[in-house]
Amino acid sequence: MNDKSDPISEAAFKFFGKMTASISHEIKNVLAIINENAGLLEDYTLMAEKGKAIDPERLKKLAGKVKSQVQRADGIVKNLNKFAQTVDESTGRVDLNETLDLVTVLSGRFAFVQGVTLDRKQPENPVKITTSPFLLQNILWLCLEFAMEVSGEEKKVGLVTEKTETGASVRFTQLNGLIARPSDRFPTEREKALLRALKARLAGAC
Amino acid sequence: MKVLLVDDEEELAATLAERLSLRDIEADWVTCGMDAITRVGEDTYDVIVLDVKMPGMSGLETMEKIQKIKPEAKIIFLTGHGSVEDHEAGKKAGASFYLMKPIDIQVLIDKMHEAAKQ
């Protein structure tokens, strides 16, 4: 992944950068909330030292808020760790459901900022495939990014995994704004290169 | 001093507002750009503290709209998103300061006073 003239390497670098920047932004937000809650606890302590009565329930509530933000940060870091580990192996056996779940979670902030709801239909069974875990995530993100762009007025994107005769598929549904977009917007050479590397193809609306 | 805090992280905005009020700074807070514009139209603030990445309207878009209503408004960006491009864009658009989360409250208060005097 060190040749930026190669469209796959370039796409991979951009994807990794975009995701880690978003995750660091999320962590910064959590740290900021912890910082303010801890600061408020300190403020109350100083007030108590000066003789002002502080309601213990208020202190308990603040401590609870700190705990809940620590749990939020833990979840974010666990996802970052899962994401980072996908670079480790060029090809492996992966569960498409788990991969799509992770891409959906990692894309949560982007969806939130755009006001898009991601509707991940929970499948009953695993959909195992052999592929490059990182490149799979990359193409799923690029499809999802485009899907959010063309989600129309409803601003909702459905994500469905299915087993097929030859492997597996991911469907992005409810793309009501798709017709209004120029046809050369997607897929670009970048997506085409990733699809070739993954021996995958775009079908239907996507 | 009266300030408006705009951040989609409700808990952050509410807690920061409480801490500012303990320091005799009147602080209102909202969680999106649209609400910020409404508040600015209804009230007068010495400083407006804006998050950059927010759902619907970004901090930069909110700032542009606020400047149309109140050209004299003093804006501080407070963000967890530290990209050079955003920093440059914020300063170019006329923000007084571009600060990073998490921030020491005294640093923020100092910057608020500085911005209000500009």
Interface residues (C-beta under 8 A of the other chain):
Chain A: A21 S24 H25 E26 I27 K28 N29 L31 A32 I33 I34 N35 E36 N37 G39 L40 D43 M47 K65 Q69 R109 F112 V113 Q114 G115
Chain B: D8 E9 E11 L12 T15 L16 E18 R19 L22 K53 M54 P55 G56 S58 G80 H81 G82 S83 M100 K101 P102 I103 I105
